[in-house]
Amino acid sequence: MAYETLLTSLEDGVMTVTLNRPDKLNAFNTVMSKELIDFFQRVNAMDEVRAIVVTGSGRAFCAGADISGGSTFTTTFRDSFTSSARNTRLMPPPPSSRSMR
């Protein structure tokens, strides 16, 4: 998966997605929102992924919305992301965490 604002890697069933706009403190923009939706939809279909870790490159995880270009967190994005999240498979916790309950 190649993205403009995200880096991804899969190792031992753990998919790591890194917000990759360190010069902007990984501020969330329209491109990143579309890429995250695509990322989660693709990963949802990958049986080999058992967990997802979201992190940020540089010194910040995410500074929030990048409004420098006049963009905002629109209803369109919110509805798309909510719909995408609703379609994500919920997986049972791994056996080691079940025994901790």
Secondary structure by P-SEA (a helix, b strand, c coil): cccccbbbbbcccbbbbbbccccccccccaaaaaaaaaaaaaaaacccccccccccccccccccccccccccccaaaaaaaaaaaaabbbbcccaaaaaac
